[in-house]
């Protein structure tokens, strides 16, 4: 049953080939999924209330790697290399976080994500209840992969076995997906091969495979990490393969330092990569070989990483960086086109997560939609398909986002969240940040 019909002068469905639909209709069913999408002339008869929107409709963006609660840590250690930043600044600060702090940071971050048009984020963090509660409060969608780590100071949250068992118990109790509109998917977040022993990686692989769950792990992010693992195990992907992790649903965050053999291995095993060019650049970690990964058949999505390393949560910014770096790295101005970049931020990101129910405006998928205002200097000729795509990706982006729906429910209205008080959420985040700085 159609609950609402949205119309717009144009829609980008992010289907195969990235088609442009003029005089577009999107029917939203009562269950929050898309009932039909296409040009008005072909739309089925409907008695549902119609909401006519000016501008453009696109699917919600999919962020494949994030630590959103780190909004409370934004800017700390901003000019340090990865390992020094992580062990000398981040981990000591995170040791002072409480569940309430994480809830505040996640709430503020979810609002920020919505304002960029991002409806789904893939989260690796701790205080899982606080993360989930914030997502459900704001109304976004998240793939929640609680962190599993065995490193100095982290035993305050339990052993890696206890962290693993907590995830397994949650999945066994609630299923992989739950919440209104299946807003929450649960998975496993082993932090990295250098922060967990090999038996832990193998054990997580077994638990995840038994439940069909996603495993989300940092892979070959820095040269320092890669050199150590490569010397002992051949490479990070080789170690993950020996541990059984590549035999299941694996999302490798970063994947910067990969050899040709590593790329081939990831492709053969069906692993996916979350490309985070902004964070990798800021931490001087390197530039991932996105063109080589895509050419080999590896599924690639975009990620902002956490707002303490990537600073903003704007996936449009990451798309532009990805395009620029790919073109510079290959000496090819068409290495990643505007259409490629839009798909990386939407459909390809969903595919990297193993999800066929988000990332595109197609019948049966969740009605996660973004309304873009075309009355903006970024858009010179919205009636021209190629110009529309180019202007959206390279010039428009987050600033043109006006309204957002998740599972058919409007959760951002004229850039204001509909469920929570944005000023109060931002004030809470600043209060946590001030306390952390005072305690440093």
N, C-alpha and C positions, 0 to 999 in steps of 0.2 A: 504493500500500500504506500503510495506517495504521500509524504507528509508536507513537503514543500517543493516548490519549483523556483530555482534561481536562474535568472537570465542575465546575459551580458553581451555587449557588442562583439566580444572575442574571447576565446578560451584556448589555452595551450594545455592539451590533455597529458602531454609527456608520454603518449603512446609510442609505438614503434615508428621511427622516422620523425618524431616530434611534430605531428600535424598541427596546423592552425585552423581552428573552427570559428567561423564567423557567424554572428547572430546566434550565439550559443545558448543551449538549455542544459541545465544539470538538475535532474530530479533526485531528491533526497528521500529515501524510504524512512518509515517510522522507526526502523531498527538502527538508523544512523549510517546506513550504507547507500551507495549510489545506485539508483534504480535505472537511470538512463542518462546518457550524455550524447550530445550531437547538435546539429543545426536545427533551429526552430522549425524549419519547413518539414523536417522529418520526425519531429517529436510526436510521441503518442498523445492521444487525448488525455486530459487530466483535469480534475476538479480541485486540485490542491492549490492553496494560496500561492500567489506568484510574488516574488521579490525581484524587481528589476534593478540591476546594479550597473552603474556606469563603469567603463573601463574593462579590465581583464581578469579572468579567473584562471588560476593555476593550482596544481596539487600542492599540499603542504610540503615544505622541504624536509629532508631526512638527514640528520646529523649523525654520522656513524661513529664518532668518537668524542666523548666529552666527559668532563668532571665538573658539572655545572655548579655544585655547592661551593666550588672554589672562587665564586664571586666575592666571598668575604676575604680572600687572599690576593685579590687582583693587584698587580704591580709590585708585589714583594720580590726582592732579588731580581729585578728586571734586567740586569745587565750581566748575568752570570751564565756560564755554560751549563749544560744539562745536569750532569752529575753533581756539580758543586751547588747548583740551585736546588736540586732535589734533596740532597742529604744535609746541606748546610742551612737551608732556609725553609723549604716546604715542610719537610718531615717534622722539624721542631715546632713549627707553627701548627701543623695539623694535630700534633700531640695535645694541644690546648683546646681543641674543638670539642664541643658537646653536641648531643643530638639536637638540641634547640638551635645551636649555631648552624648546623647543617640544614635544618629545616628552613631557617631564615635565608640562607644562601641559595638553596634550591628554589624557594618560592620566588625570590627576586630574579634568579636566572631564568626561570620558566617564563616570566613576564617578558624578559628581554628577548628570549627565543621567539615568542609569539610576535613580538614587534618586528622581527626580521622575516616573518613568514615561515618559521620553522615549527612544525607540529610534532615531530618525533625526534627525540634525542636518545643516544645510546650512552648510558651512564655507567661508569665504574667508580664507585665510591663506597663509603662506610656509613654506619648508622642507617641501615636499609629502610627501617620503618619511617624515619624522617624524610628520606628521599621520596618514598612512595606517597606519603601523606601530602607532601608539597605538590607533586604531580597531579594527584587527584583533586587537590584544592583549586589549583589554577585551571585544570582541565586540559593540559597538554597530553601527549602520549610519550611513553618512554620504554626503552628496552633496558631494564635494570639488571646490571651484572655486578653484584656486590664484590668488593675487593677481597682477594685472598693473597696473603703476603707472609713471608717469613724473613723479616729484616729487623735490625736493631731498633728497639723501641715499640715495635708494632705488636709485641706480645701482650700489650695492655688490652687489646681487643680479643685476645685468645690465640690459640694455636692455629696453624693453617688448616689442621684437620677440623677444628671447631668451626672455622669460617666456611669451609667446604660443606660441612654437615648442615649448617644453617641454611645455605642455599638449597640443598637437596630437600630438607624438611619443608621449606616454603613451597617448592614446586610440588612436592607430594601432597601438600595440604590444599594448595590453591590452584594447581595446574600451571602450565607454562604461561597462559594468558588469563587475565582476570580484570575485574573492575568494569565500570560502565564503559561501554564501547570498547571493551578489551584494551583499555588504555595502558595496562601494565603487562609487559612480557618479562619473565624472569630468565636469567642465564647466569653463567659463572664468569667471574672476573679475576683469574689468576694474574697478578700484576705483571710479572715478566719472568723470563728464564733466569735472570740474574738475581731475582729476589725470592726464588723458590727452588728447593732441591728437586732433582729429576724425579724422585718417587712421588712428590707432590703433583707434578705435572701429569704423570701417568695416572694418578688416582683421580684427579679432576677430569681427565679424559674419560675415564670409566664412568664416573657419576653422570657426566653430561651426556655421553652416548646412550646410557640406559634410559635417559629421560628425553632425548631428542632436543637437548637445550643448546643454545649458542654459547661458545666460549670466546671471550673477548680479552685479548692479551696484547701488551706492548711487545713489538717484535723489531729487533735490529734498528732501534731508534738512533743510537749514537755509535760513533766509531769505537769508543772505548768499550762499550758493552759488546759490540760485535766482535772485536778482536779477542776478548777473553773467551767468549763462547765458541768462536770459530777455532781457537787454538785447542780447546778441550773436546769439542763435539763435531767439528767440521763447519757448522754454521748454526745460527738460531733456528731456521726452518728445519735443518737436519735433526737437531735435538727435539724439536716439537714432533717431528715425524716419528722418531724413535720412541717418544713417549706416548704415541697414539693420538695426539691432539689433532693431527692433520687428517685423521680418519673420520672426524665428525664435522659439525658446523663450527668453523673457525673463522674469526674476524681478527686479522692482524693489524693492530694500530701502528701506523707510521710506515714500517717496511722500507726504511731509507737505505740501509746498507745491505743490499741483496745482490748476489752474483747471478750470472746467467743461469747457473744450475739451481740456485734458490728460486728464481722466478719460474723455471720449468717445473720444479717440485711443487710449488704452490698451485700452479695451474693444473698439474696432473691430479693433485689431491682435492681440487675444488675449493681451496681456501679463498677468502676475500681479504682485501686490504682497505683500511680507512686512511685516506691521504689527508695529512694535516700540514699543508705547506706553510701556513703562518707561524705556527708553533715551532716547526722544524727550522724555519729561518731565524726566528728570534733567538732561539737557543743555540744557533750555529750547529745544528745537528746534521744538516745536509739536505739534499734534494732527492726525493724519491723518484724512481724511474717509472713514472706513470705510463708513458707511451709504451715502454717495453712490457710492463705488466698487462696493459690492455691488449697489446698485440699477441701476447701469449694466451689470452683468454681468461686472465684473472679478473674476477669481479672487483671493481673499485668504486668506492663511495668517497664522499668528502666529510671531513671532521674539523671542528674548530679546536679540538683539544680543550683543556680547562681554561677558564678565564684568568688563571694565574700565569699561564705560559703563553696562550694565544691572545690573551687580554680581552678581545671582544668575542661575542657569540654570534657573529654575522657570517652565515654560510655563503652569502653572496661575495663577501670579501675573499673567502677561501677559494671560491670558484674562479674569481679573476686571477688570483695568485697562481692557481693551478694552471690556468691557461697561459699566463705569461711565462712561467717557468718551463712548461712543456715546449713552448715555441722557441725559447732561448736554448733549451737543451738539445733540440733536434734541428735547429736552424730551419724550421718549417712554420710559416705563419698560419698554417691550417692544421697544426698538430692536434689542437683541441678547438673546435669551432664553438660559436655561441650555443648552438643546439647541443653539442656534446657536453658543455659545461652545465647547462640547465638540466640535462638528464643525469649527470653525475650528482647533482644536488637533490634529485627527486627519485626517479625510477631506478637508476643504477644504485643509489644508496639503499633503497628498499631491497633490491636483489642481493646486495652485499650482506644484508641481514638475513637473507633467506625468507623475505616477506613478499607475498604476492597480493597482499590486501591493503597496501598503502603505496604512496609514491607516484600515482597516476590517477587521472580522472577516467575511470572505467567502471562499467557495470559490475556490481558485486564488491568493489573495494570500499573501504571506509570513506565516508564523505569528509575528508580532511582537505579543506579548500582555503585558498588565499585570494583575497580581492585586491588587485593592484590598481592604483589610481593612474590613469594615463594622462591626466591633466597636469603634466609635469614637464619642465623643460628637457628632461632626459629623453622624452619620446617625441621625435621630430615628425614621423609619419606613421602613426599606428595602423594605417590602412595597408601598409606595405609589409608583407609577411617577414621578409628578411630583415628589414629595418626594425620591426617590432622586436624580434628575437635579439638582435644585436644591441639595441638600446636597453632592453630589459636587463641583460646580463652585464654589459660593460658600463652602463651609465645609471640605470634606475635602481634596481635591487631593493634593499631594505627600506630606503627612504620613501618608496612609493607604496609600501604595504599599508592598507587601511583596515581591513577586516579579516578575521580568521575563524574558521569552523573546524572543530574536531568531532568526529563521529556525528556529524550533522548538527552539532550544537555550536552556536556562536560564542566564542570565548574571547574574542577581541573585537571591539566595536569602536570604529574611528580611533584606533590605536590605544584604546583603554581596555584593560581586562574586565570581563563582565562578572567574574566570580570573586575577585579579591581586590583589596584596596592597594593600588600601586604605590602611592606615597608612603603608606605605612610599611609596606614590604621593603622599600628602599631604605627607609629610616632604620629598620631593624638590621639590615645588612651593614649599614654604616656603623651602627652601634657595636656590632660584633667586630668589625675591622678595627675600630678605635681601641677596643679592649685588647685585641691581639697585638697591635702595635705597641701598646703601653706595656704589655707583658714581655715583649721581645727583649 
